[in-house]
Structure formats: C-alpha cells, structure tokens
Amino acid sequence: MSKFDLVIRGGRVIDGTGAPERMADVAVNDGKIAEVGKVSGAGRRELAAEGALVTPGFVDIHTHYDGQATWANRLNPSSHHGVTTVVMGNCGVGFAPVHKTDHDLLIKLMEGVEDIPGASLHEGLPWQWESFPDYLDYLGERQFDMDIGAQLPHAALRVYVMGERGANREAATVDDIAEMRRLTSQALKAGALGFTSSRTLNHRSSTGDPTPSLTAAYDELMGIGLGVKDAGTGVLEMISDFKGLDEEFNTLKDMTRASGSSMTISLAQGLSPHGWKKLLARIDGANAEGIVMKGQVAPRAIGILMGLNCTLNPFVRYRSYREIAQLPLPARVAKLRDPAFRQQLLGDKPGSDGPSLLLSDFNKMWVFGSPPDYEPAAEDSIGARAARLGITPEALALDAMLENDGEQMIYTPFANYTDFNLDCCREMILSENTVMGLGDGGAHVGTICDASFVTYLLTHWGRDRTRGELIDLPTLVKAQSRDTAAAVGLHDRGTLVPGKRADINLIDFERLAIHTPTMVQDLPAGGRRLEQTTDGYLATICAGQVTYENGSATETLPGRLIRGPQG
C-alpha cells in the first residue's frame, strides 16, 4: 500500500531556503511536503528526477491577471515558467469595487495602463460583482492551474467612493477618506492580500487621462494605511515617479508606518530622475528604522517588443504608415514591400504625438533573435549596424520587421539598460532590501512579455551570462520562491520543507530555455497577446498535483483563490 500521494526520486533539491543543493527525494501527502531526504515509503505516483533540479514552485507577486482570471482557467504566460502562485491587482488598477456605471471607465484605465485590448475586456469580463468581497467570492468559485491572490486597487476604490471627482483626481474629503478606510479594511478582511496604488504619469487610460490615484494627497494615503491597520493584515505596493524624492518617499514611509505592515516599491534604473541607488538608499534607511520596505526589482531590462503585429513599431507615428495600419498583416506586409510605398514611408517624418523617444532611438533597438538576447551589445543595435552598412536605421528596421512574413520583432529596453549591460540588475537582485517582481504577467499584451522574468532569472544569472558575473542557484531560487512568498504574507509556501505547501518544479536545468515570444490570438473577441513558452520544465506541481509535464498541460486545475496571508 502506498504511503504517499507522490514521491519525487533522486533529484538535485534546491529547497528555497538558500541552502546548498543536495541529492534527496521529496514526498507529498494531502497537498503538502511530507518528507525531504531518503524517502523509504512508496508513492501512488512516482517521478524520477535523476539529474534534474527540484525546486519550490515559483511565486510571482506582480501580475495583472485581474480580468483573465475571471474568464480563463490557465494563467498564461506564467504557466509556462514554473509559477504556482501569482498575485494580481498591482499598480492600483483592477475591476473592483465598481458601480455598474463605471465599468467602461475601469476598462479604459486597464486598457491604457496595462495594454489589454478593451474589446477583450468588454467581452470577457462577466461583472458579477460590485464590492471587492463580491469579486473575491466570484474568483473563489473558480479553478486555475495555479493559486491566485488579489489586491485592492486604489484607482477602482477611489472612483467607487468619489465617482467622477475621483476619476478627475480631485482632493478627497474627510468623508471620502473615511469611506476608503472602511472599504480597505473590508477588502483585506475578506481576503485581499494587500492594497496597491500608482503615482506615475506613465499610467494613463486609453483616452490619455492620468490614473485617478496619481495625485492622491497625504491624508488620503494615511487614511488608507489606517484601513490596513484596522484589518490587521495586508501589504502595500506602490509605483511612483518620485519627482520630489524626499517628500514623496517620506509620504510612503509614513503610510507604511501607519499601516503597521510593509510596502514594496517599483525600483529600476531610469524610472526616477533621482536614480535607483538614491531610492534604494532611502529604502535601506527605512528598514534601519524598523519600517519594512522593499524595492521590487527585475532580473533584466524592462523593455518593449515592437513589430508589425505588435501595438507599437518605429513607424506608428508616420502619416504614411497610419494609412495602412488597419490592414490585415499580410496586406500590410505586401504594401510595405512595394518599392513605391516603401520610398514614400522612408521619406516621411514622424508626427509629434506618441512615445517619441522609445520609437526613435535606434541605438537602443535590436532585432530580436532566437534564442532571444536580453543583454545585447551596443554594437549590435540597429543604429550601429545601419551606420556600418551605410543605410538609414529606419530602412534597416523596416527590412527586419518584414522578415518572417511580418512577424519579426524588435526589442527596445527603456529601463535597466542605460549602460548597455545588466550590471545594475545584478546589484539590485543581491541587495538586502529588494524582492523580485515587475513581470506584469497578463498585461501589456501587445508590447511586453516579461512574465518570463522568472525563468530568465535562473537561466541568465545562474548559467548563461557571459558579460559579467553569475549568481549561485540557491540564491536565485530563494529569491523567486521563499522571498517573494514572504513579501506578500504567504509563509505556507516557497520552500521544500515538511509541512509546507507542495508546490514544486522539476527542471532539466541544462535544457532550460526561453523561446522567442510569439503573437497569439486567444483573448475574448479575438484579442491578441504575446505568448512566451519554454523548454526544460519537466513537471510543475501545484498543491501536490501535476499541472504541467514537459511543457504540456494536464487536466488538473488545483489552483484556487488565496484569501489573506497564509501560514
């Protein structure tokens, strides 16, 4: 008779605690780790892991599956990257609480801030909720390929309480703040993992309006912080431009102190005019005072993918291109290959609207190859190559995008790549007061596919980097499992220790690889999104059940909504 539900035999166990790799078996019963070591009892199912890494399932604390989780059971692309827990509702945007009259407003905000097609949201969202507890109840009836945690978004809360005044960023009254405090406490008591907000001008609705939370005043943030304290649970997540570094950081520090909890803040080279090191120094100082704050960081540059099949490309501001922009891809490719139209386009000039810097600096653009190179050399940029060839970078970019029947993409980083290398990322990863995040799984579906951060952390920093030092695997695994789980109060997972949740990955590390992203058309209303798959994940296990084997989904959906902190 079998003693265990599952036994993984003879793997190279990296248990997520930071301890060195060791050879061991892992036994599972009732969705939890039962034994780690030499397991004598048999399992109803056994997996041979000789030569393979055995790690905890990965925890991604910065995603935007708020809409996708209401209509889909599989949270791709994260599913392809060994992720067994995601946390959504980041950056202050989401879909609850909401009055029926504000559905369109929240869709426009998510469409603009997170580049999720409005048509897909209109068709996909069932809107069977009003309050945040209602939203959690709806999600609580659903099944997924991983666990999900939700956070209360500031923009939705503000509009729910203040209506048009909130959307227009008017100052909250004393009564408004009291109601936001009450609803924050209510959401956290119902199972929200935290509260999130955005204070950056980069976050705008599809109509160009800044996010409602952009200029929320000190008293409003303190009131919400007290709502977290009232609940006795919950974490805070923030993104800010930090234009006035001292005043803004002190405000967030005071909010964290008032909440009695902790805060993560988006941290990357190039996001703040003051530089990431100054912000990290403030974070270190807050922790020295006993205020728990972490910089949420990425393992590579934060950048966008451009192409004829993406939201953006270098010609989207050109009048000539706009004339054909709505044509199906094959027709556009044919038009762009026509010598007369090509000459017209390359002789055109970009208009004044749109993200000009990202679309015009060809020295920060690279043709995206296979396998994808996220630490490309300056001399390989489109600008540098065009100069050597004696042609314009516009012509080289156009030729590149026409490859692969118009599917070829161009990569352009906008953060963490000022020096044309990832040295800053290594420093951030290894800093005491940082935590991995910023992958944005489920969002920016036409421009970014950074849910692969999770796999890249292991492959690039643990094995492949040639332009600088590597990082040991136990440190990397801990960073993406125990540390991320602890940052949002999920102490029941993230390590392969008896009694912990049996979220596990079996990885052929020598073969572990990220594929080049592709555009798929599987969102509601035929919406497009970038997908990025992998090789090397032999099995992913959620709550003791195998959800993926050799990259293919099984029929099991053990993932559920997480309500509140665990363990």
Secondary structure, DSSP 4 states (H G I P E B T S, - for coil): --SEEEEEEEEEE--SSSPPPEEEEEEEETTEEEEEES--S-EEEEEE-TT-EEEEPEEE--B--TTHHHH-SS-TTGGGGTEEEEE--GGG--S-S--GGGHHHHHHHHHHHH---HHHHHHH-----SSHHHHHHHHHT--BSSEEE-EEEHHHHHHHHHTHHHHTTPPPPHHHHHHHHHHHHHHHHHT--EEEEEE-TT-B-TTSPBPTTTT--HHHHHHHHHHHHHHT--EEEEEE--SSHHHHHHHHHHHHHHHTS-EEEE--TTSSTT-HHHHHHHHHHHHHTT--EEEEE-SS-EEEEESTTSS--TTTTBHHHHTTTTS-HHHHHHHHHSHHHHHHHHT--B-SSS-HHHHH-GGG-EE--SS--SS--GGGSHHHHHHHHTS-HHHHHHHHHTHHHHT--EEEEEES-TTSSSHHHHHHHHSTTEEE----BTS-TTT--GGGHHHHHHHIIIII--SS----HHHHHHHHTHHHHHHTTBTTSSS--TTSB--EEEE-TTT-EEPPPEEEEEEGGGEEEEE--EE-EEEEEETTEEEEETTEE-S---B-B--S-B-
